[in-house]
């Protein structure tokens, strides 16, 4: 039988009624002739509760025990989903990560999937099981300990299973009905996309769009897994949701496909550092060692052998970055001042059409200028342009760019 992977996020399995609703959708796919692998998240809010209990019990916790606790939420959902399907006379059973097994690295709370041998589940399909309900977000380390994959890890689990089992498609059920040109809560003209290329989705996910986890899109792109994002709360058709696929499968697309934003950004500037070979390596090597994720980087023009180095980073990593820079001040690195701006945001336009059409950057900058929005930092890639602006202008910038590129209109 062909294999279909279906993933249900926390809001889609938040209570028993929603689990029953999801189970009915699974039953429809079984009736079509699929063997179904269902990946489930913990019930909405449960993971946060478990994390809170760990922090309250042991602020400097053992990461192995943290994983043992926080992975339990998915186990509960998997068992309840399997029971619900059995009540519907659908042959189903639950699987925890170690039973599959989902083999991962030993990096507890941030493990990466290394292999998913299909033999155990396929053997059960051969015996008549129709649905394997797998606890997402978890696996087993080479040492035999439970691991977790980090926030959003159930998306990654689903795509990895689709790749391992050669699934026809991987359907991600969530509380939105697809991928939009921007956040509909900010821009009422936002339009749902029927299709979006892997590369565009990867950029949107990394730039702040919350629909799919970045690692899951990376995996889907690498293994050519067709992803479909759907709402678990609306009636479905074969054309429902948004299909994330190869660029070649999209006949026509706008030059810009979407506008993304990230509210929780900070800007940090090292004032007057030596402009010499190796200085960037010292700064960003130290930040990397401190676990700081640097994004945009700008180095000013040198003046008398000194320069300013500016970079952006998540607001919750500012303390780590300041500590790292202060540790090397006066030793490996001399600078006059460390200036931090916590009141900025990142706004980006993304589109594969930018590869072959010029003028996107000029248009973007003019739109922001016309709205009186000053750009602090700019970074570009082949299919995206990102700017750092004052946070108070975030919604205005998103709406103005969405209008200027006419994203409410289909290609």
Secondary structure, 3 states (H helix, E strand, C coil): CCEEEEEECHHHHCCHHHHHHHHHHHHHHHHCCCEEEEEECCCCCHHHHHHHHHHHHCCCCCHHHHHHHHCHHHHHHHHHHHHHHHHCCCCEEEECHHHHCEEECCCCCCCCEEEECCHHHHHHHHCCCCEEEEECCEEECCCCCEEECCCCHHHHHHHHHHHHCCCCEEEEEECCCCCECCCCCCCCCCCECCEEEHHHHHHHHHCCCCCCCHHHHHHHHHHCCCEEEEECCCCCCCCCCEEEECHHHCCCCCCCCEEEEEEEEEEEEEEEEECCCCHHHHHHHHHHHCCCCEEEEEECCCECCEEEEEEEEEHHHHHHHHHHHHHHECCCECCCEEEEEEEEEEEEEECHHHHCCCCHHHHHHHHHHHCCCCCCEEEEECCEEEEEEEHHHHHHHHHHHHHHCCCCCCC
